[in-house]
C-alpha cells in the first residue's frame, strides 16, 4: 500500500534564496553555531524521491540518510517517541520541502528510531531489575517461612518457588488482581535478550494500514533477528497494507523483496540493486576470502 508517493527536499537554489532573502532576519544572525539541516545537502543534487511499498535509503555513516527520514517525519507530522537532532532552522528547512500523497496518511503512522528502541530495551531492563529484586525478597521470605522455627509449610524446597510465589500472591489481600497478572506476565519479558526485546518492540509498534519510517532498525538485532524483521516487514506489506521507508546498511534489510533502494552516497542519489551496493560487496568479499573455512 502506498501512502507517500514522492518527497522533494530543498534544492540548492531554494537554500540560496532562503539566505539572501532580505526579510529573513534569522539567516543574518551570527550567534547560531549551526544551521542544520541547511548546508547538509547543499552541494549535492538530491532528486525527487519516489516511494514504493518498501523504499530504502542506504549509505555510509554521516551521509544524511537519517536526516532525510527526520525531515520527512517532521513534514508529515508523524508520531515519534524520542527527540532528535535539530536546530532553530529545522522548521524553516522543512517548510521548503514538498510531497505528494497517493492516499491520506493513516493516524497510526510513525517514525521508529534506534533511540526509541534503545529506550524500550532500557525500560525492560529496569523492569527486570525490579523483578529480580522482588524475586530475591520472596526467596528470603520463603526461606524464613521454611526455617525450623517457622510453622509447617507444604512446600518442600526452593524448586517449588514459582508455585509458592503464585500461591502467596493469591493469598495476599493487598495485591490487586491486575497487579498479580501484570507481575506474573513480566516474567515473560525477563526471559528475552536485548535483541529479542528490540525485535518485539518493532512487532508491537507496527500495526495494520499505516506508513512507517524505520531509522537503522538493525541496531541491537542479531543477524537472525534482522532476518526475522525482514520477513515481518515483507508480511506487513503483503498482507496488512503497510508502507515502509527505511534507512539501513544491513544486507538482510537491503534484500527486502520489491524494495526500491536509493544509494545516498552517490551524487545524485541513484536507485540501485542491493547487490550493487558497496556495503553489501564488503560482506561478499570478506566471506569469499574465507570461503574455504566454511567447507
Secondary structure, DSSP 8 states (H G I E B T S, - for coil): --SEEEEE---HHHHHHHHH-TT-HHHH-S--S--TTTTTSTTS----EE--SEEEEE--TTSSHHHHHHHHHHHHT-B-SS-----TTHHHHHHT-EEEESS---TT-EEE-HHHHHHHHHHHHHHHHHHHHHHHHHHHHHHHHTSTTS---S--SGGGHHHHHHHHHHH-TTS-HHHHHHHHHHHHHHTS-HHHHHHHHHHHH--SS-EEEEESTTTT--HHHHHHHHHHHHHHHHHH--EEEEE---HHHHT-TT-EEEETTSSS-EE--GGGSHHHHHHHHHHHHTGGGG-
